[in-house]
Amino acid sequence: MIHNWPLVVAQNTRLPVIADADTSFGGPLNIRRTVRLYEHAGVAGCHIEDQVFPKRCGQLRGKDVVDLQVFLERVRSAVEARTNPDFVIIARTDARNAKSLGGDGASTGAFREGVRRLREAMAAGADMAFMGSPRTKDEMRELVRELAPHPVMINVLPDGLTGNLTTAECEELGFAAAIYPCAGFIPAMLAMQESYRGLKEEGSDLKYCRGKTIVDFFEQLGLKEAMKFDERIEKWSREEVQHTSEQPES
């Protein structure tokens, strides 16, 4: 994944890009390498979590967390590793729904443990806090209040553990940032399923393209700018050839 980030960032130069560093891929030296590669790729920041390895998606059952000290070592390693002070280190905890803390049936004690971990992570130098799947709006308000003045991020997935929050609700709850990771790939999946099903059953994909052509697709990827560049070089080449041909022979 690290090799794909320069391309991702290059296509979004006006937007800050945050990377998911998962459990940070190893010990302190691995974390240092991860952070510096992300910096080199142009990423604006990354979040590092306290799950055990191998990890699971925060929406899945069976995930668990490492001891607090291991988590803090991960965070501190990332903080010490960065060479750009503007590179944002986001500390994430999955304690709220961790297997060892009760999983789906976890009490508010798991929430309190998550708050404790994030508070310690802020003290270790993290710039932003991120709790995976707080259960209620009351918990969310308490989370933001307990960690103030540090900024807190929320993760919103459709019909996920956190609930279906709008951006306005996230702002009202006090979150400094909200991520909607499914906003692109789930609608894309559904659209492709519908189109391929239509092609199989109806024999055509025309109506599923909704009037868009292959040229529209290319233009979305920057065709016009690419063609202008190509034309400039072609024009320069013609003028250079003409200029050379007009030079008197020595």
SULBEL-V518606 format. One record per residue. PSI is psi in whole degrees, -180 to 180 (NA if undefined). BURIAL is + if it has 9 or more other C-alpha atoms within 8 Angstrom, else -. Layout:
psi: (PSI & PSI)
burial: (BURIAL & BURIAL)
This chain:
psi: (-36 & -30 & -18 & -19 & -41 & -38 & -42 & -47 & -40 & -31 & -5 & 48 & -22 & -6 & 137 & 136 & 128 & 134 & 149 & 111 & 8 & -131 & 7 & 9 & 31 & -156 & -168 & -42 & -37 & -39 & -42 & -45 & -44 & -49 & -44 & -32 & -39 & -43 & -48 & -32 & -12 & 10 & 144 & -22 & 175 & 157 & 140 & 134 & 174 & 18 & 158 & 163 & 136 & 144 & 171 & 160 & 139 & -15 & -6 & 153 & 158 & -3 & 155 & 170 & 154 & 172 & 153 & -43 & -37 & -43 & -45 & -34 & -39 & -48 & -47 & -37 & -42 & -43 & -46 & -28 & -31 & 142 & -17 & 115 & -17 & -7 & 123 & 125 & 118 & 121 & 126 & 137 & 142 & 23 & -32 & -33 & 24 & 144 & -44 & -13 & 13 & -11 & -132 & -28 & 17 & 142 & -176 & -14 & -35 & -37 & -45 & -38 & -39 & -43 & -43 & -44 & -42 & -37 & -43 & -36 & -37 & -40 & -28 & -4 & 0 & 152 & -26 & 149 & 149 & 111 & 128 & 120 & 59 & 149 & -36 & 165 & -33 & -42 & -41 & -44 & -42 & -40 & -50 & -42 & -44 & -31 & -2 & 142 & 12 & 140 & 146 & 139 & 150 & 147 & 122 & 120 & 146 & 124 & 33 & -174 & -27 & -22 & 169 & 82 & 140 & 167 & -36 & -40 & -40 & -42 & -42 & -34 & -12 & 6 & 140 & -23 & 148 & 135 & 140 & 78 & -19 & -1 & -26 & -54 & -28 & -48 & -37 & -42 & -46 & -41 & -41 & -40 & -44 & -43 & -46 & -36 & -42 & -40 & -41 & -43 & -31 & -15 & 11 & 148 & 6 & -51 & -24 & -17 & -10 & 46 & -1 & 144 & 176 & -31 & -39 & -40 & -48 & -39 & -32 & -29 & 4 & 25 & -45 & -45 & -39 & -41 & -39 & -41 & -46 & -42 & -38 & -43 & -41 & -42 & -45 & -43 & -43 & -45 & -36 & -41 & -43 & -43 & -42 & -41 & -23 & -9 & 133 & 146 & 141 & NA)
burial: (- & - & - & - & + & + & - & - & + & - & - & + & - & - & - & - & + & + & + & - & + & + & + & + & + & - & - & + & - & + & + & + & + & + & + & + & + & + & + & - & + & + & + & + & + & + & + & + & + & + & + & + & - & - & + & - & - & + & - & - & - & - & + & + & + & + & - & - & - & + & + & + & + & + & + & + & + & + & + & - & + & + & - & - & - & - & + & + & + & + & + & + & + & + & + & + & + & + & + & - & + & + & + & - & - & + & - & - & - & + & + & - & + & + & + & - & + & + & + & + & + & + & - & + & + & + & + & + & + & + & + & + & + & + & + & - & - & - & + & + & + & - & + & + & - & - & + & - & - & + & + & + & + & + & + & + & + & - & - & + & + & + & + & + & - & - & - & - & - & + & + & - & + & - & + & - & - & + & - & - & - & + & - & - & - & - & + & - & - & - & - & - & - & + & + & + & - & + & + & - & - & - & - & - & + & - & - & - & - & - & - & - & - & - & - & - & + & + & + & - & - & - & + & - & - & - & - & - & - & - & - & - & - & - & - & - & - & - & - & - & - & - & - & - & - & - & - & - & - & -)
